[in-house]
Amino acid sequence: MRIIILLNAQKRVKKMISEKIGIDQIDCRIMDLIQKAPNLTHTEIATHVNRSQPTVGMRIKKLENLGVLKFQAGINIKVADLCFARVELQTKNPKMAIEIVKDCPFMLNAFLLSGNSNLSILMVGLSFKDIDHIVNRHFRNDPHVISVHIDIIADVVNDFVLPIDLNLEYGQLKIKSCCCGKCNC
C-alpha cells in the first residue's frame, strides 16, 4: 500500500512540475529518453513516443526555446579523477563573489541560497590543497566574507556532466601568487 501511495505522489509532483514549465507528457518522455541516451536520433525517439520524426524535432526545439532542455559538453564528475568540492559562503556582497566565480576556471558554478550561507560554489581542482588555496586566495581574506565552509564531494549517485576549462596546465596554478592567472585575483 505504501509503495502505491509513493508512486502516486511522484506522479503528482511530475505533473505539477511539467504543468508549471509548460510541457506535456510527450515532452516529458522525450526529455527522459534524451537524458538516459543522449545519442538517440530524432527517428529513434519518435519510435519510442509514437510520434513522427518532424514532430519530435519540433518538440525538442520547443523544449530548447523554453530553456528546459540544454545540451552541454563537459566532464562527467562521476568518473573524472579530479577533486570536486562545494564551498558555502556567508557574504555581505554575494554579487562580488559571483563575479569571482565567473572569472575563475576552477569555480564551475554558483547558487544563491537562503539560510545561513547565501552562496554555494561548485569547484574543481587536482587536489583538496588546490581548492583550499583558491578559496583562501579569493574568500577567506575578503572582509565581506563572514564564513567559509568546504565540503569535498566524495561521490556522485548519477552521471553529472559539467563544463570545465581544460586550457590550463598544472604549472599555471601559481600557489604563491595567484590561483590560475585567468581570474582577477
KARASUL-V63580 format. One line per field, one symbol per residue. phi: phi as a letter, one per 40 degrees, with the letter a starting at -180 (. if undefined). A space follows every 50 residues. Layout:
# KARASUL-V63580
phi: ???
This chain:
# KARASUL-V63580
phi: .ccccccccccccdcccccccgbbccdcccccccccaccccccccdccbf bcccccdcccccccccgcbbbbcibcccbccbcbabbbbbbcbccccccc ccccccbcabbcbbhccbabbcbbacacdccccccdccbcccccccabbb bcccabcbdacbcbcccbbdccccdcbacagcbcc
